[in-house]
Amino acid sequence: MRKKVRVFAPASIANMGCGFDVMGLALDEVGDILEMTATDGEGISILNETRVPLPSDIEQNVITRVIRKFFAMTGLQAQIDVRVCQKIYPGSGIGSSAASSAAAAYGMNELFGGPLSEEEVVICAMEGENLASGGYHADNAAPAVMGGIILIRGYEPLDLIQLPVPGNFYCAMVHPGIVVSTKEARQILPKEVPLHDAIRQWGNVGGLVAGLYSGNIGLIGRAMQDYIAEPHRKQFIPGFDELRAKLLDAGAMAMNISGSGPSVFALTDRREIAQKASEILLAHFNGRGIEAETYVVKVSNKGAKLLAQ
Amino acid sequence: MRKKVRVFAPASIANMGCGFDVMGLALDEVGDILEMTATDGEGISILNETRVPLPSDIEQNVITRVIRKFFAMTGLQAQIDVRVCQKIYPGSGIGSSAASSAAAAYGMNELFGGPLSEEEVVICAMEGENLASGGYHADNAAPAVMGGIILIRGYEPLDLIQLPVPGNFYCAMVHPGIVVSTKEARQILPKEVPLHDAIRQWGNVGGLVAGLYSGNIGLIGRAMQDYIAEPHRKQFIPGFDELRAKLLDAGAMAMNISGSGPSVFALTDRREIAQKASEILLAHFNGRGIEAETYVVKVSNKGAKLLAQ
């Protein structure tokens, strides 16, 4: 046998504010591209054609874990050669490991004629997330595979719910040149939270889901406030409160940390506000002597996909 | 002046499992009926024509507080004479104080030509809840006024969201002859909750709202599980876990405590299952030597309303 696919999986934003650990959305255009070739035999090779540094030991690469998981789930076996053609910078907080994992899982499933369901592809991709962050999280992996906005209702068993994406839903995003370790960002969170704050958080999660179904942009904006993680994590992002005030003044409906940071994003239903927001995001960090990369993207309804070779 | 209205406000179920303190639904048919008369002057009288015991000091009756709140909100004044014609038994856990408060607030607004918006009527009714439970809760008061299923996204400011009610949504409910004090049921809850449980809870709240919008009965049932209050409160209800198992076996999609109890309810999309569930509920408590009253009702889209005089 010899089969080859070229696959894309998008960047993603976990949490969406209030939906800490249970929600994520996929972004248009930005993402990872892998070329995967299956031939007879047994083994894995990974060739990095990007300028993004990847682990030299392929056992430490999420792609390897996902490929092994796919074989464990399906009972199949082959030699898999991977070329990494495009890669989100690791540690950016927009689901870099999830994009690789989702692309690898989706690509494997395509190479072998689709033995896994979409949900099983997510489970396969979550194996990569486990290597990257020490836990089976789906809040980046599920949107990276499935696209759109995903609610992870529960993990036992995995219950993924595709939520509606409002027609105009733009995201201005900044990746500032700050290092925030996912591990540290997780350790800083308390093991217990005040019941009062937890109640406000699930009121907001309910409001966010209602806002997405009803297309009520104002409600979405009000509901995205995070009472649990953000108060602890915003310290990693210089001038966080001031930045939010500037973005809301400019008409953005919400600003939140993407995943565990350091990327932050603003949501809006108007492209020109998203454009303005990206300028504010860039100026905010540059003004503090911090380099930053910005993107203006739509929320994508499409997750992992095949590309023309 | 002399004006008279006859008003109904329904019983309600607070929490709906996972939606602890943020969700409630209104029930058809069961509820309070008040006759309210406004004449020139200043003062309040309450005549109890039911066999349900009410406080002899009218300052301890929620109706009085609601009437005073209405006058404070509107700057109006009059003599108000109230006849309580039908009353849910207090302490039943199906929103007895909220039904009186909602009927009083709605009735006052009707007597004076509707100076308050629907949301303001809820705020007025919440004054009665504050007397009854020492807090400005809306999880019974809002559905009792507005009908249907209400999400209280937040309190600062009050943000009420009317959620869709699936077409067939039956409730089998039991009020067992056990006394559970709302105060004790609240005090038994921890002030802090494990982050892990809080996350599972807001995954479920998101899932429940998604299930209501999409009419996905299976999802609604899976999502209603309460990880926060139920583990502490179920001890007040003899044989709770066994009862749930029997109801789910009979096809109910969920069973939960109504508010802080002792009433419990089962939800289903089929009337015959609701009927069967009500028999199971009755037999369960009677078999333990506990008297119980059961109801089979639809979830109502109509809250407080005028009745013919």
Chai-1 contact restraints between the chains, C-beta under 6 A:
chainA,res_idxA,chainB,res_idxB,connection_type,confidence,min_distance_angstrom,max_distance_angstrom,comment,restraint_id
A,D21,B,I199,contact,1.0,0.0,6.0,A-B,restraint_1
A,V22,B,G203,contact,1.0,0.0,6.0,A-B,restraint_2
A,L151,B,G206,contact,1.0,0.0,6.0,A-B,restraint_3
A,R153,B,G203,contact,1.0,0.0,6.0,A-B,restraint_4
A,R153,B,G207,contact,1.0,0.0,6.0,A-B,restraint_5
A,R153,B,A223,contact,1.0,0.0,6.0,A-B,restraint_6
A,G154,B,G203,contact,1.0,0.0,6.0,A-B,restraint_7
A,I161,B,A210,contact,1.0,0.0,6.0,A-B,restraint_8
A,K191,B,L195,contact,1.0,0.0,6.0,A-B,restraint_9
A,E192,B,E192,contact,1.0,0.0,6.0,A-B,restraint_10
A,E192,B,P194,contact,1.0,0.0,6.0,A-B,restraint_11
A,V193,B,L195,contact,1.0,0.0,6.0,A-B,restraint_12
A,V193,B,A198,contact,1.0,0.0,6.0,A-B,restraint_13
A,P194,B,E192,contact,1.0,0.0,6.0,A-B,restraint_14
A,L195,B,K191,contact,1.0,0.0,6.0,A-B,restraint_15
A,L195,B,V193,contact,1.0,0.0,6.0,A-B,restraint_16
A,A198,B,V193,contact,1.0,0.0,6.0,A-B,restraint_17
A,A198,B,A198,contact,1.0,0.0,6.0,A-B,restraint_18
A,I199,B,D21,contact,1.0,0.0,6.0,A-B,restraint_19
A,Q201,B,W202,contact,1.0,0.0,6.0,A-B,restraint_20
A,W202,B,Q201,contact,1.0,0.0,6.0,A-B,restraint_21
A,W202,B,W202,contact,1.0,0.0,6.0,A-B,restraint_22
A,W202,B,V205,contact,1.0,0.0,6.0,A-B,restraint_23
A,G203,B,V22,contact,1.0,0.0,6.0,A-B,restraint_24
A,G203,B,R153,contact,1.0,0.0,6.0,A-B,restraint_25
A,G203,B,G154,contact,1.0,0.0,6.0,A-B,restraint_26
A,V205,B,W202,contact,1.0,0.0,6.0,A-B,restraint_27
A,V205,B,V205,contact,1.0,0.0,6.0,A-B,restraint_28
A,V205,B,G206,contact,1.0,0.0,6.0,A-B,restraint_29
A,G206,B,L151,contact,1.0,0.0,6.0,A-B,restraint_30
A,G206,B,V205,contact,1.0,0.0,6.0,A-B,restraint_31
A,G206,B,V209,contact,1.0,0.0,6.0,A-B,restraint_32
A,G207,B,R153,contact,1.0,0.0,6.0,A-B,restraint_33
A,V209,B,G206,contact,1.0,0.0,6.0,A-B,restraint_34
A,V209,B,V209,contact,1.0,0.0,6.0,A-B,restraint_35
A,V209,B,A210,contact,1.0,0.0,6.0,A-B,restraint_36
A,A210,B,I161,contact,1.0,0.0,6.0,A-B,restraint_37
A,A210,B,V209,contact,1.0,0.0,6.0,A-B,restraint_38
A,Y213,B,Y213,contact,1.0,0.0,6.0,A-B,restraint_39
A,A223,B,R153,contact,1.0,0.0,6.0,A-B,restraint_40
